[in-house]
Amino acid sequence: MTLATIQKEIEKWDSEQQDRLAACLTVLRLKRDPRHAKELAHRLDDKAPKNWLTLDQLKRKLVRT
């Protein structure tokens, strides 16, 4: 089974199933590299709006990765 096949199947899922998969994958990624958990905690705790990304900035960043 290819990744493209899996992606097409996931597109058919309802939003709750997709969210549960996203959560599962996030947990696996955090287990794989503890730096991700540390960075996520740091960003969530950041109270300074000047450090926050706008939605447009986030979209551009996601396109580059």
PALOKOL-47651 format. One record per atom (N, C-alpha, C, O): residue number from 0; x, y, z; residue in three letters; atom name; chain. Coordinates in steps of 0.02 Angstrom, whole numbers. Example, Ala and Ser with C-alpha at 12.3 -4.5 7.8 and 13.67 -1.06 7.14 Angstrom:
<mizas>
{resi->0&X->660&Y->-284&Z->390&resn->ALA&name->N&chain->A} $
{resi->0&X->615&Y->-225&Z->390&resn->ALA&name->CA&chain->A} $
{resi->0&X->660&Y->-165&Z->390&resn->ALA&name->C&chain->A} $
{resi->0&X->712&Y->-166&Z->423&resn->ALA&name->O&chain->A} $
{resi->1&X->642&Y->-112&Z->354&resn->SER&name->N&chain->A} $
{resi->1&X->684&Y->-53&Z->357&resn->SER&name->CA&chain->A} $
{resi->1&X->645&Y->2&Z->394&resn->SER&name->C&chain->A} $
{resi->1&X->670&Y->57&Z->402&resn->SER&name->O&chain->A} $
</mizas>
This chain:
<mizas>
{resi->0&X->43&Y->-59&Z->0&resn->MET&name->N&chain->A} $
{resi->0&X->0&Y->0&Z->0&resn->MET&name->CA&chain->A} $
{resi->0&X->45&Y->62&Z->0&resn->MET&name->C&chain->A} $
{resi->0&X->92&Y->66&Z->39&resn->MET&name->O&chain->A} $
{resi->1&X->30&Y->109&Z->-43&resn->THR&name->N&chain->A} $
{resi->1&X->71&Y->169&Z->-48&resn->THR&name->CA&chain->A} $
{resi->1&X->43&Y->224&Z->-3&resn->THR&name->C&chain->A} $
{resi->1&X->-14&Y->222&Z->19&resn->THR&name->O&chain->A} $
{resi->2&X->85&Y->273&Z->10&resn->LEU&name->N&chain->A} $
{resi->2&X->64&Y->330&Z->50&resn->LEU&name->CA&chain->A} $
{resi->2&X->7&Y->367&Z->15&resn->LEU&name->C&chain->A} $
{resi->2&X->-40&Y->391&Z->47&resn->LEU&name->O&chain->A} $
{resi->3&X->11&Y->373&Z->-51&resn->ALA&name->N&chain->A} $
{resi->3&X->-42&Y->407&Z->-89&resn->ALA&name->CA&chain->A} $
{resi->3&X->-109&Y->371&Z->-80&resn->ALA&name->C&chain->A} $
{resi->3&X->-161&Y->404&Z->-75&resn->ALA&name->O&chain->A} $
{resi->4&X->-108&Y->305&Z->-79&resn->THR&name->N&chain->A} $
{resi->4&X->-169&Y->266&Z->-69&resn->THR&name->CA&chain->A} $
{resi->4&X->-198&Y->279&Z->0&resn->THR&name->C&chain->A} $
{resi->4&X->-258&Y->287&Z->9&resn->THR&name->O&chain->A} $
{resi->5&X->-154&Y->280&Z->49&resn->ILE&name->N&chain->A} $
{resi->5&X->-175&Y->293&Z->118&resn->ILE&name->CA&chain->A} $
{resi->5&X->-205&Y->364&Z->124&resn->ILE&name->C&chain->A} $
{resi->5&X->-257&Y->373&Z->155&resn->ILE&name->O&chain->A} $
{resi->6&X->-172&Y->412&Z->94&resn->GLN&name->N&chain->A} $
{resi->6&X->-197&Y->481&Z->96&resn->GLN&name->CA&chain->A} $
{resi->6&X->-266&Y->487&Z->65&resn->GLN&name->C&chain->A} $
{resi->6&X->-310&Y->522&Z->91&resn->GLN&name->O&chain->A} $
{resi->7&X->-277&Y->454&Z->9&resn->LYS&name->N&chain->A} $
{resi->7&X->-342&Y->456&Z->-24&resn->LYS&name->CA&chain->A} $
{resi->7&X->-395&Y->425&Z->20&resn->LYS&name->C&chain->A} $
{resi->7&X->-452&Y->450&Z->24&resn->LYS&name->O&chain->A} $
{resi->8&X->-378&Y->371&Z->54&resn->GLU&name->N&chain->A} $
{resi->8&X->-426&Y->338&Z->99&resn->GLU&name->CA&chain->A} $
{resi->8&X->-443&Y->384&Z->158&resn->GLU&name->C&chain->A} $
{resi->8&X->-501&Y->390&Z->177&resn->GLU&name->O&chain->A} $
{resi->9&X->-393&Y->416&Z->186&resn->ILE&name->N&chain->A} $
{resi->9&X->-404&Y->460&Z->244&resn->ILE&name->CA&chain->A} $
{resi->9&X->-448&Y->519&Z->225&resn->ILE&name->C&chain->A} $
{resi->9&X->-486&Y->543&Z->267&resn->ILE&name->O&chain->A} $
{resi->10&X->-443&Y->543&Z->164&resn->GLU&name->N&chain->A} $
{resi->10&X->-485&Y->598&Z->141&resn->GLU&name->CA&chain->A} $
{resi->10&X->-559&Y->580&Z->144&resn->GLU&name->C&chain->A} $
{resi->10&X->-602&Y->624&Z->149&resn->GLU&name->O&chain->A} $
{resi->11&X->-575&Y->516&Z->141&resn->LYS&name->N&chain->A} $
{resi->11&X->-644&Y->492&Z->144&resn->LYS&name->CA&chain->A} $
{resi->11&X->-671&Y->489&Z->215&resn->LYS&name->C&chain->A} $
{resi->11&X->-731&Y->486&Z->225&resn->LYS&name->O&chain->A} $
{resi->12&X->-626&Y->490&Z->264&resn->TRP&name->N&chain->A} $
{resi->12&X->-646&Y->484&Z->334&resn->TRP&name->CA&chain->A} $
{resi->12&X->-681&Y->547&Z->358&resn->TRP&name->C&chain->A} $
{resi->12&X->-671&Y->601&Z->330&resn->TRP&name->O&chain->A} $
{resi->13&X->-723&Y->540&Z->409&resn->ASP&name->N&chain->A} $
{resi->13&X->-753&Y->600&Z->438&resn->ASP&name->CA&chain->A} $
{resi->13&X->-701&Y->637&Z->480&resn->ASP&name->C&chain->A} $
{resi->13&X->-648&Y->610&Z->496&resn->ASP&name->O&chain->A} $
{resi->14&X->-717&Y->698&Z->499&resn->SER&name->N&chain->A} $
{resi->14&X->-669&Y->741&Z->533&resn->SER&name->CA&chain->A} $
{resi->14&X->-646&Y->712&Z->600&resn->SER&name->C&chain->A} $
{resi->14&X->-589&Y->721&Z->619&resn->SER&name->O&chain->A} $
{resi->15&X->-690&Y->679&Z->635&resn->GLU&name->N&chain->A} $
{resi->15&X->-671&Y->650&Z->700&resn->GLU&name->CA&chain->A} $
{resi->15&X->-619&Y->595&Z->691&resn->GLU&name->C&chain->A} $
{resi->15&X->-571&Y->591&Z->729&resn->GLU&name->O&chain->A} $
{resi->16&X->-628&Y->553&Z->640&resn->GLN&name->N&chain->A} $
{resi->16&X->-578&Y->500&Z->627&resn->GLN&name->CA&chain->A} $
{resi->16&X->-512&Y->531&Z->606&resn->GLN&name->C&chain->A} $
{resi->16&X->-459&Y->508&Z->627&resn->GLN&name->O&chain->A} $
{resi->17&X->-514&Y->583&Z->564&resn->GLN&name->N&chain->A} $
{resi->17&X->-452&Y->616&Z->543&resn->GLN&name->CA&chain->A} $
{resi->17&X->-416&Y->648&Z->603&resn->GLN&name->C&chain->A} $
{resi->17&X->-355&Y->645&Z->607&resn->GLN&name->O&chain->A} $
{resi->18&X->-455&Y->678&Z->648&resn->ASP&name->N&chain->A} $
{resi->18&X->-425&Y->709&Z->707&resn->ASP&name->CA&chain->A} $
{resi->18&X->-393&Y->657&Z->752&resn->ASP&name->C&chain->A} $
{resi->18&X->-339&Y->669&Z->780&resn->ASP&name->O&chain->A} $
{resi->19&X->-425&Y->599&Z->759&resn->ARG&name->N&chain->A} $
{resi->19&X->-396&Y->546&Z->801&resn->ARG&name->CA&chain->A} $
{resi->19&X->-331&Y->520&Z->770&resn->ARG&name->C&chain->A} $
{resi->19&X->-284&Y->506&Z->807&resn->ARG&name->O&chain->A} $
{resi->20&X->-329&Y->514&Z->704&resn->LEU&name->N&chain->A} $
{resi->20&X->-268&Y->493&Z->671&resn->LEU&name->CA&chain->A} $
{resi->20&X->-213&Y->546&Z->680&resn->LEU&name->C&chain->A} $
{resi->20&X->-156&Y->529&Z->693&resn->LEU&name->O&chain->A} $
{resi->21&X->-232&Y->609&Z->672&resn->ALA&name->N&chain->A} $
{resi->21&X->-183&Y->664&Z->680&resn->ALA&name->CA&chain->A} $
{resi->21&X->-154&Y->662&Z->751&resn->ALA&name->C&chain->A} $
{resi->21&X->-94&Y->672&Z->759&resn->ALA&name->O&chain->A} $
{resi->22&X->-196&Y->650&Z->800&resn->ALA&name->N&chain->A} $
{resi->22&X->-171&Y->647&Z->869&resn->ALA&name->CA&chain->A} $
{resi->22&X->-124&Y->588&Z->878&resn->ALA&name->C&chain->A} $
{resi->22&X->-71&Y->595&Z->910&resn->ALA&name->O&chain->A} $
{resi->23&X->-142&Y->532&Z->850&resn->CYS&name->N&chain->A} $
{resi->23&X->-99&Y->472&Z->854&resn->CYS&name->CA&chain->A} $
{resi->23&X->-31&Y->485&Z->822&resn->CYS&name->C&chain->A} $
{resi->23&X->21&Y->468&Z->851&resn->CYS&name->O&chain->A} $
{resi->24&X->-31&Y->515&Z->763&resn->LEU&name->N&chain->A} $
{resi->24&X->32&Y->530&Z->729&resn->LEU&name->CA&chain->A} $
{resi->24&X->74&Y->581&Z->766&resn->LEU&name->C&chain->A} $
{resi->24&X->135&Y->577&Z->767&resn->LEU&name->O&chain->A} $
{resi->25&X->40&Y->629&Z->798&resn->THR&name->N&chain->A} $
{resi->25&X->76&Y->679&Z->838&resn->THR&name->CA&chain->A} $
{resi->25&X->112&Y->645&Z->896&resn->THR&name->C&chain->A} $
{resi->25&X->169&Y->661&Z->911&resn->THR&name->O&chain->A} $
{resi->26&X->77&Y->600&Z->930&resn->VAL&name->N&chain->A} $
{resi->26&X->107&Y->565&Z->986&resn->VAL&name->CA&chain->A} $
{resi->26&X->167&Y->524&Z->963&resn->VAL&name->C&chain->A} $
{resi->26&X->219&Y->523&Z->996&resn->VAL&name->O&chain->A} $
{resi->27&X->160&Y->490&Z->907&resn->LEU&name->N&chain->A} $
{resi->27&X->217&Y->451&Z->880&resn->LEU&name->CA&chain->A} $
{resi->27&X->276&Y->496&Z->864&resn->LEU&name->C&chain->A} $
{resi->27&X->334&Y->478&Z->877&resn->LEU&name->O&chain->A} $
{resi->28&X->263&Y->554&Z->836&resn->ARG&name->N&chain->A} $
{resi->28&X->317&Y->600&Z->819&resn->ARG&name->CA&chain->A} $
{resi->28&X->351&Y->626&Z->882&resn->ARG&name->C&chain->A} $
{resi->28&X->412&Y->631&Z->885&resn->ARG&name->O&chain->A} $
{resi->29&X->311&Y->642&Z->933&resn->LEU&name->N&chain->A} $
{resi->29&X->340&Y->667&Z->995&resn->LEU&name->CA&chain->A} $
{resi->29&X->382&Y->614&Z->1030&resn->LEU&name->C&chain->A} $
{resi->29&X->433&Y->629&Z->1060&resn->LEU&name->O&chain->A} $
{resi->30&X->361&Y->552&Z->1025&resn->LYS&name->N&chain->A} $
{resi->30&X->401&Y->497&Z->1054&resn->LYS&name->CA&chain->A} $
{resi->30&X->466&Y->487&Z->1016&resn->LYS&name->C&chain->A} $
{resi->30&X->518&Y->471&Z->1046&resn->LYS&name->O&chain->A} $
{resi->31&X->464&Y->498&Z->951&resn->ARG&name->N&chain->A} $
{resi->31&X->523&Y->488&Z->909&resn->ARG&name->CA&chain->A} $
{resi->31&X->577&Y->539&Z->922&resn->ARG&name->C&chain->A} $
{resi->31&X->636&Y->524&Z->921&resn->ARG&name->O&chain->A} $
{resi->32&X->556&Y->601&Z->935&resn->ASP&name->N&chain->A} $
{resi->32&X->605&Y->655&Z->946&resn->ASP&name->CA&chain->A} $
{resi->32&X->581&Y->701&Z->1001&resn->ASP&name->C&chain->A} $
{resi->32&X->537&Y->743&Z->989&resn->ASP&name->O&chain->A} $
{resi->33&X->608&Y->694&Z->1061&resn->PRO&name->N&chain->A} $
{resi->33&X->585&Y->735&Z->1118&resn->PRO&name->CA&chain->A} $
{resi->33&X->592&Y->810&Z->1107&resn->PRO&name->C&chain->A} $
{resi->33&X->560&Y->849&Z->1142&resn->PRO&name->O&chain->A} $
{resi->34&X->633&Y->831&Z->1060&resn->ARG&name->N&chain->A} $
{resi->34&X->641&Y->902&Z->1047&resn->ARG&name->CA&chain->A} $
{resi->34&X->575&Y->933&Z->1022&resn->ARG&name->C&chain->A} $
{resi->34&X->561&Y->991&Z->1034&resn->ARG&name->O&chain->A} $
{resi->35&X->536&Y->892&Z->986&resn->HIS&name->N&chain->A} $
{resi->35&X->471&Y->918&Z->961&resn->HIS&name->CA&chain->A} $
{resi->35&X->426&Y->935&Z->1020&resn->HIS&name->C&chain->A} $
{resi->35&X->392&Y->986&Z->1019&resn->HIS&name->O&chain->A} $
{resi->36&X->424&Y->893&Z->1070&resn->ALA&name->N&chain->A} $
{resi->36&X->382&Y->905&Z->1129&resn->ALA&name->CA&chain->A} $
{resi->36&X->405&Y->968&Z->1165&resn->ALA&name->C&chain->A} $
{resi->36&X->365&Y->1010&Z->1186&resn->ALA&name->O&chain->A} $
{resi->37&X->471&Y->976&Z->1171&resn->LYS&name->N&chain->A} $
{resi->37&X->498&Y->1034&Z->1205&resn->LYS&name->CA&chain->A} $
{resi->37&X->482&Y->1098&Z->1166&resn->LYS&name->C&chain->A} $
{resi->37&X->462&Y->1149&Z->1196&resn->LYS&name->O&chain->A} $
{resi->38&X->489&Y->1096&Z->1101&resn->GLU&name->N&chain->A} $
{resi->38&X->474&Y->1155&Z->1059&resn->GLU&name->CA&chain->A} $
{resi->38&X->400&Y->1171&Z->1061&resn->GLU&name->C&chain->A} $
{resi->38&X->381&Y->1229&Z->1066&resn->GLU&name->O&chain->A} $
{resi->39&X->358&Y->1120&Z->1058&resn->LEU&name->N&chain->A} $
{resi->39&X->286&Y->1131&Z->1061&resn->LEU&name->CA&chain->A} $
{resi->39&X->266&Y->1163&Z->1127&resn->LEU&name->C&chain->A} $
{resi->39&X->227&Y->1211&Z->1128&resn->LEU&name->O&chain->A} $
{resi->40&X->293&Y->1138&Z->1182&resn->ALA&name->N&chain->A} $
{resi->40&X->278&Y->1166&Z->1248&resn->ALA&name->CA&chain->A} $
{resi->40&X->301&Y->1239&Z->1253&resn->ALA&name->C&chain->A} $
{resi->40&X->266&Y->1281&Z->1280&resn->ALA&name->O&chain->A} $
{resi->41&X->359&Y->1252&Z->1226&resn->HIS&name->N&chain->A} $
{resi->41&X->386&Y->1321&Z->1226&resn->HIS&name->CA&chain->A} $
{resi->41&X->340&Y->1368&Z->1187&resn->HIS&name->C&chain->A} $
{resi->41&X->325&Y->1423&Z->1210&resn->HIS&name->O&chain->A} $
{resi->42&X->318&Y->1346&Z->1129&resn->ARG&name->N&chain->A} $
{resi->42&X->275&Y->1389&Z->1087&resn->ARG&name->CA&chain->A} $
{resi->42&X->207&Y->1399&Z->1119&resn->ARG&name->C&chain->A} $
{resi->42&X->179&Y->1454&Z->1116&resn->ARG&name->O&chain->A} $
{resi->43&X->180&Y->1347&Z->1149&resn->LEU&name->N&chain->A} $
{resi->43&X->114&Y->1353&Z->1181&resn->LEU&name->CA&chain->A} $
{resi->43&X->117&Y->1399&Z->1242&resn->LEU&name->C&chain->A} $
{resi->43&X->68&Y->1433&Z->1258&resn->LEU&name->O&chain->A} $
{resi->44&X->173&Y->1400&Z->1276&resn->ASP&name->N&chain->A} $
{resi->44&X->181&Y->1441&Z->1336&resn->ASP&name->CA&chain->A} $
{resi->44&X->199&Y->1514&Z->1320&resn->ASP&name->C&chain->A} $
{resi->44&X->196&Y->1557&Z->1364&resn->ASP&name->O&chain->A} $
{resi->45&X->217&Y->1527&Z->1258&resn->ASP&name->N&chain->A} $
{resi->45&X->238&Y->1595&Z->1238&resn->ASP&name->CA&chain->A} $
{resi->45&X->178&Y->1642&Z->1239&resn->ASP&name->C&chain->A} $
{resi->45&X->131&Y->1634&Z->1199&resn->ASP&name->O&chain->A} $
{resi->46&X->179&Y->1690&Z->1283&resn->LYS&name->N&chain->A} $
{resi->46&X->123&Y->1738&Z->1290&resn->LYS&name->CA&chain->A} $
{resi->46&X->133&Y->1802&Z->1250&resn->LYS&name->C&chain->A} $
{resi->46&X->89&Y->1846&Z->1251&resn->LYS&name->O&chain->A} $
{resi->47&X->188&Y->1808&Z->1215&resn->ALA&name->N&chain->A} $
{resi->47&X->204&Y->1869&Z->1178&resn->ALA&name->CA&chain->A} $
{resi->47&X->177&Y->1865&Z->1106&resn->ALA&name->C&chain->A} $
{resi->47&X->204&Y->1827&Z->1065&resn->ALA&name->O&chain->A} $
{resi->48&X->125&Y->1902&Z->1091&resn->PRO&name->N&chain->A} $
{resi->48&X->96&Y->1900&Z->1023&resn->PRO&name->CA&chain->A} $
{resi->48&X->146&Y->1915&Z->967&resn->PRO&name->C&chain->A} $
{resi->48&X->137&Y->1891&Z->911&resn->PRO&name->O&chain->A} $
{resi->49&X->199&Y->1953&Z->982&resn->LYS&name->N&chain->A} $
{resi->49&X->248&Y->1968&Z->930&resn->LYS&name->CA&chain->A} $
{resi->49&X->283&Y->1905&Z->905&resn->LYS&name->C&chain->A} $
{resi->49&X->312&Y->1905&Z->850&resn->LYS&name->O&chain->A} $
{resi->50&X->282&Y->1852&Z->944&resn->ASN&name->N&chain->A} $
{resi->50&X->314&Y->1789&Z->925&resn->ASN&name->CA&chain->A} $
{resi->50&X->266&Y->1740&Z->891&resn->ASN&name->C&chain->A} $
{resi->50&X->287&Y->1687&Z->868&resn->ASN&name->O&chain->A} $
{resi->51&X->203&Y->1757&Z->887&resn->TRP&name->N&chain->A} $
{resi->51&X->154&Y->1712&Z->858&resn->TRP&name->CA&chain->A} $
{resi->51&X->153&Y->1719&Z->782&resn->TRP&name->C&chain->A} $
{resi->51&X->166&Y->1773&Z->755&resn->TRP&name->O&chain->A} $
{resi->52&X->139&Y->1665&Z->747&resn->LEU&name->N&chain->A} $
{resi->52&X->132&Y->1667&Z->675&resn->LEU&name->CA&chain->A} $
{resi->52&X->60&Y->1685&Z->656&resn->LEU&name->C&chain->A} $
{resi->52&X->13&Y->1663&Z->689&resn->LEU&name->O&chain->A} $
{resi->53&X->53&Y->1724&Z->604&resn->THR&name->N&chain->A} $
{resi->53&X->-14&Y->1736&Z->577&resn->THR&name->CA&chain->A} $
{resi->53&X->-33&Y->1674&Z->537&resn->THR&name->C&chain->A} $
{resi->53&X->9&Y->1632&Z->522&resn->THR&name->O&chain->A} $
{resi->54&X->-96&Y->1669&Z->519&resn->LEU&name->N&chain->A} $
{resi->54&X->-119&Y->1613&Z->479&resn->LEU&name->CA&chain->A} $
{resi->54&X->-83&Y->1611&Z->411&resn->LEU&name->C&chain->A} $
{resi->54&X->-64&Y->1557&Z->387&resn->LEU&name->O&chain->A} $
{resi->55&X->-73&Y->1669&Z->381&resn->ASP&name->N&chain->A} $
{resi->55&X->-38&Y->1672&Z->316&resn->ASP&name->CA&chain->A} $
{resi->55&X->35&Y->1649&Z->324&resn->ASP&name->C&chain->A} $
{resi->55&X->60&Y->1613&Z->281&resn->ASP&name->O&chain->A} $
{resi->56&X->68&Y->1670&Z->377&resn->GLN&name->N&chain->A} $
{resi->56&X->137&Y->1649&Z->389&resn->GLN&name->CA&chain->A} $
{resi->56&X->141&Y->1573&Z->398&resn->GLN&name->C&chain->A} $
{resi->56&X->186&Y->1540&Z->372&resn->GLN&name->O&chain->A} $
{resi->57&X->94&Y->1546&Z->435&resn->LEU&name->N&chain->A} $
{resi->57&X->92&Y->1474&Z->446&resn->LEU&name->CA&chain->A} $
{resi->57&X->82&Y->1437&Z->381&resn->LEU&name->C&chain->A} $
{resi->57&X->115&Y->1387&Z->367&resn->LEU&name->O&chain->A} $
{resi->58&X->36&Y->1460&Z->340&resn->LYS&name->N&chain->A} $
{resi->58&X->23&Y->1428&Z->275&resn->LYS&name->CA&chain->A} $
{resi->58&X->86&Y->1429&Z->231&resn->LYS&name->C&chain->A} $
{resi->58&X->103&Y->1378&Z->200&resn->LYS&name->O&chain->A} $
{resi->59&X->121&Y->1486&Z->230&resn->ARG&name->N&chain->A} $
{resi->59&X->183&Y->1489&Z->190&resn->ARG&name->CA&chain->A} $
{resi->59&X->235&Y->1442&Z->218&resn->ARG&name->C&chain->A} $
{resi->59&X->271&Y->1409&Z->179&resn->ARG&name->O&chain->A} $
{resi->60&X->240&Y->1437&Z->283&resn->LYS&name->N&chain->A} $
{resi->60&X->289&Y->1393&Z->314&resn->LYS&name->CA&chain->A} $
{resi->60&X->273&Y->1320&Z->299&resn->LYS&name->C&chain->A} $
{resi->60&X->318&Y->1281&Z->286&resn->LYS&name->O&chain->A} $
{resi->61&X->210&Y->1302&Z->300&resn->LEU&name->N&chain->A} $
{resi->61&X->190&Y->1233&Z->286&resn->LEU&name->CA&chain->A} $
{resi->61&X->203&Y->1214&Z->213&resn->LEU&name->C&chain->A} $
{resi->61&X->220&Y->1157&Z->198&resn->LEU&name->O&chain->A} $
{resi->62&X->196&Y->1262&Z->168&resn->VAL&name->N&chain->A} $
{resi->62&X->208&Y->1249&Z->97&resn->VAL&name->CA&chain->A} $
{resi->62&X->283&Y->1235&Z->86&resn->VAL&name->C&chain->A} $
{resi->62&X->300&Y->1195&Z->42&resn->VAL&name->O&chain->A} $
{resi->63&X->326&Y->1267&Z->124&resn->ARG&name->N&chain->A} $
{resi->63&X->399&Y->1258&Z->116&resn->ARG&name->CA&chain->A} $
{resi->63&X->422&Y->1191&Z->142&resn->ARG&name->C&chain->A} $
{resi->63&X->475&Y->1167&Z->122&resn->ARG&name->O&chain->A} $
{resi->64&X->385&Y->1160&Z->188&resn->THR&name->N&chain->A} $
{resi->64&X->409&Y->1097&Z->218&resn->THR&name->CA&chain->A} $
{resi->64&X->385&Y->1037&Z->181&resn->THR&name->C&chain->A} $
{resi->64&X->401&Y->981&Z->200&resn->THR&name->O&chain->A} $
</mizas>
